[in-house]
Structures are given as C-alpha cells and as structure tokens.
C-alpha cells in the first residue's frame, strides 16, 4: 500500500467506530490469549485459555509507541484498550491507563473487555479512571455460558456476573454492556428472561445488542435478523437498549479509510486470504482489518469460503 503509516506492534488504528468515533487501539495481549473461546470471535480461536494476569506485552514498549504516535498530534476521540485477546489479562493495564490520563487528558479512554475478570477487586480499582467500560455478557446460565463463550474451566457465570455488579457499585464512568446473540445459542425465552434479570442488577448505562457479522470460530453459526433483535428489545421492555450498527454503516464513519479498503481488495485480488494472511501481508492489526471486511462483504465486493486452513476471503466476481 502506498505511503502506509508507521507499523506499530501494540497500537492500531485509528479505526472506524460508531460508538467511539476516531479510536486508537492499544493491544496489550498477544493473539490469542483470552479467558473465553467464544464461538463467534472474529479474531479467531483462543490459543491460551487462561485467567492468569501477567505482563503479556511490556509496559515500556507500549509507552514508547504511544509517545511516538501521539507526537504527531493525531485527531482522535478515544484511546481504546482492546485487541487480539482479553486486555484486562495484562496486569499493567492500569499503569498504561494512568499514563494516558496523565499525558493526554483531553482524549477519552475506553476499555473493550469481555468483562470476565471484574471479580478481581484489584482490576476494578485499576480501571476506575477510564471514561467508559464496554464489557460483554452473552449468557446468564452456566450451560449457555459454556456453549457460546466456552470459558476457562475455573470461570463460573455467577462469579462473572457478580464482578459486573460490583464494578457498577464502584465505577463512576459509563458502562455500555454488549450482548452478542446467536440463533439457537442464547435466544431462548428462558435465557432472555435470565439475562433481563441480570441486566437490571448490573444497571449499565446502555445495553448494546450485537449479532454475527462474519464467520466465527466454528461453522454454520446463524445471526439474528435486525427484526429479531428488535423483538428482544420489545420483549425486555427496559430502557437504553440499542442494536449495534450494521457493517455497511461503518463506511460513513469519518475514520473509515479508503486506502486500507483498497489495499485489502488488491491483496485478495491476487489470491484468497485469511485474516492472518492479510495481517502479515499488509502489516495492519487484525482488529483494524476486521473493521473493513464486514462492509466489503456487505457491499458484495468480497465473500468468505471455508477451507481446511480456516475462513478465506476472496473477491466476489459479478
């Protein structure tokens, strides 16, 4: 790609985000270290399924990249902790957050997390300075939790939920709770009733419903239609529930880059590629690439093919 920006190891973006505008991502975890192995994950299968908090990515490396990037005075709205795995597994996340708040006080901070580790009092304290925390919760029963999120065996749904309830009591910023819904997994009346009870206990500032955009880690997953998501909103009848924007709507976000979209198309035109292939060829973070694959597929420019090595993206010839 012509004149592509400096390649950073631990930063990505700014990426197009309806919720966070121009968002610079900080990735504190190697791909793919996580406490869950969700069937729908667009980043791929979890390779290290753990609850152990460690300095998976060195604090000094992250700070050095941040200083370099921010030295160019970029136009961004948020610095967001997210990436290839579960960011709260990094035991220096609070230190990086403190550095950001001290040195770039005009930029808001967001934590994109699966929310599983908030049973840890130390972690909750570390993140109190963040402007918004965006945890996930896809189930309210252990059976459904294990089916859709496939957690580390030491993680129980009651502990997970209590951690989110405790976070709400201690944290003064915004909590935007995301619930990912899949047909036949967590859309039964029983599970929806349990989820409603839990949502009311957690008391987030907003609830954001999401469903499958592109292939997850296993085949033949079925997304919910927008009308079905709306039916769930009507059924729950609780305030501040919304549907996350569809992929094609991302192209209207200011940070959406035609250069990156073109680079992806040109690479796929040479041969079909997996997400990892695109990451290695273009030097762009998988989360950033993911923001473009959805709109490209929604606009019928590319399609997915399931092969032995995984999900491949190829041009959709008309």
N, C-alpha and C positions, 0 to 999 in steps of 0.2 A: 504494500500500500504506500502510495507516495506521501512523503513528508509525515510519516506516522510519528506520533508523540514518543517521548522517552518511555521505555518499557520499565515499569515498576514491578517488583516482585510481590509487594504486600499491599499495594494500592490499586484500585481500578476505577474507571470512570473519568469524569462524571457520567453516570448512566441515567437514561430517561426514566423518571419515576413520577407517576401521577400524584402519589401521596407525599413525596419528599422533594419534588422539583429537581433541581440540579444537585445530584447526590454523589459525593466522593466516597467510595467504599474503602474500608480498611479490612483486610483479611488477616486474621490472627491465627488461623488454623490451616494446616496442610490438608490437601484433598485426599481422602475424605474421612476426617476424624469427627465423630459425632456420637451423641448419646442415643440417637434414633437411626433407623434404617428404613425410612418411610417408603412405601411402595410407589409414591408419586414423585419422588425427588428428581428434579430436572438436572441436578449436578451429577447424579449417578449413585451407585451403590456405596454404602459405608464400608470402608476397609478396616477401620479401627473403631469398634463399638465400645465406648467407654464412658465412665463418669469421672475419670481422674483428671483433675485440673493441674496443668503444668504450663511451663513457658514454651509452648509448641513452636512459636515464632518469637525470635528475640526482640525484646523491647527496643534495644538500641538500633536495630535495623529498621524497625517501623518508624521511629522518630526521625532517623536520618532521611528516609524517603519523604516523610511528611514535610520536613523543613525544606527539602528541595522543591517539592511540588508547590507548596504554599508560597515559596519565594517568588513565584511567577504571578502572584496576586490573582488567582483564578476566580471566576464568577461562580460560586457555588452557594447553595442554600443550606445543605446539610452535610455533615461528615457522619457516615453511617458505618457501624460495626456489623459486618455480615461476611459472606464469602463462601469458601469451599466446604465448611463444616460448621460446627456449633461454636460461635465466637466466645461464649462465656466459659468454655473449657480452658481458655488461656488465662492463667492466674495473674497475668499482668494487665488485663483489660482495664481495670480501674486506674492503673498508672497511666496508660495511654489516654484514657478519657480525661484524667486530670490535666495532662499536658495540653490536650486540645482546648479544654475550657480556659486554661490559664493564658495560652498563647494566641488563640483565635476566638475571643469571647463573643464576637458578632455572628459566628456561624453556629447554627443549631446542631445538636447531636442526637442521633437515633441508634437504638440497639435492636437489630433484627435477630431474634432468637427463637429457638423452639420452646423456650420457657421451662424446660425440664429441671433446671438446676437451681431454681429460686427457693428450694427448701434449704439452701445454704445461706445462713444469715450473713456470712462474710461477703458473699457475692452480692446480695441485696444492698448492703451498705456501699460496696464499691461503685454501684451504678446509680446512686441517688442523685448525682449531678446531671445525668442525661436529661435532655428535653423531652424525649418520647421513647418509650419502650414498646416494641411490637412483638409480643410473644404469640406463639401458636398454641392451639388446643383443638385437637381433632376428635377427641373422644371423652366420654365421662365414665365409661365402664372399662374394667381391666381387659375383658375379652375383645372389645372393639379396639382398644388402645393397642393391644398386641397384634391385631390383624392389620391395621392400617399403618401404624407407626413402627412396629417391630423394635421395641426398645431394648436397651441393655437389660439383662435379666434381673438386675438389682433395683430397677426403677418401677415403682408402683404408681398407679394412677392417682390414688389418694394423696400420696406424698407430693406429686406433681401439682395437683390442684391446690393443695394447702399452701404450697410455695407461692402460687399466684395470688391467693387470698392474702397472705402475709405481705407480699410485695405491695399490694394496693393499700394496705394499712400504713406502710412506712414511706412509700414513694409519693412525692408531691407532683411529679410531672404527669404527662399524658400516657395512658396505656391504651394502645389500639390492638385489640385481640383479633387475631386472624384464625378462622376456622376453614379448613380445607375439606370439601365434601366430595365423596365419590359414590357413585351408584352401587348399591349392594354392600357397601362397607360401613358407612356411618350415617345413612339417611333414613333409617327405620324410625317409626314413631317413638319406640322405646328409647332409642339413643338420643333423639331430638329432645324428648321430654327431660332426660337426664342432663343434657347439655344446657338447656334453658335454666334449670335449677342452679347449675354450676356458674353460669354466666352472671346470674343475679347475685350470687355470693361474691364473685370476683369484682363485680361492679366496674368494668372497664369504661373508658370514656367513649369508645366506639367498638363495634363488632364488625369485622370485615369478612364477608363470605367469599371464598375462592373455590375454584374447581380446576380440573385438568386443562392445561394449555397445550402441552405437547407430551410425548411419551415419558413415562416414569421409569422405575427400575424393573418393573415386570410388565409383561404384555397384556393387552386386552382390558385395560382399565377404561371405565366409561365415565365421562364427565357428566355433571348435571347441566341441564339447559338453563338459560337465564330465567325462563319462566318457572322452572322448578325451584331455583334459588329464591325467587320472589315468593313462591308459595310457602317456603320455610320462614321467610321474614314475616309473612302474614300470619302463619300458624303460631309463631312465637309471640308476636304482638308485644315486643319490648322495644324501647327507644334506641336510636342510634345504631341500627343495623343497616349495612350497605353492602352492595355487591362490588367487588374489585373490578376495575375497568378491564374490558376485553383487550386482547393483544393488539388488534388493529388500531385501537385508540391511543396506543403509546406513541405512534408516529407523530402525533400532534404536540407532544411534549417538546419544549424548547431544546432540551439537551440531546434529542434524537439526532444522530449523526448519519448523514447520507454517505459519508466517506466509509464508515465502518460497514454499513449495509452493502455498499458496492464491493468492498474488499471480500466480504463473506460470499457474495454471489459469484465473484470472479474465481474464488478458490474452489467453490463447489462445482463451478462450470468445468474445471479441469478434471475433477473426479469426485465421486461421493465422499463425504467426510463425516466422521463422528464429531461430537462436541469436543472431545480431547484432541482430535486431529486439527480442528480449527484453532484451538488454543495454541497448539505447537506451531502451526504454520504462520499464524498472524501475531503471536506474542500478546494476545489480548486475553484478559481474565475470563474464565468460563461464565461468571455471572454477567459480565458485560455482553458477551456473545449471546447468552440466553435472552437478553432483552430484545435482540433483533430477530432471532429465529422465529419467535411467535408471530410478529407482524408479517414476516416474509411468508410464513406458511398460511396465515390468514388471508393474505392477498394473492394466494395461489402461485407464488413465484418459486417456492420450493415444496418438497414433500418428504416424508420420512419413510424409510424402508428398514425393516427388522432383519438383520443378518446375524451370523454367528458371533461376530465381534461386538455386536450391540446395535444401537439405533444410528442409522446413517441418514444424512441429509443430501438430497440431490435436486437438481433443477427439475421443475415440473414443465415438461415440454408441452406446448399447446398444439 
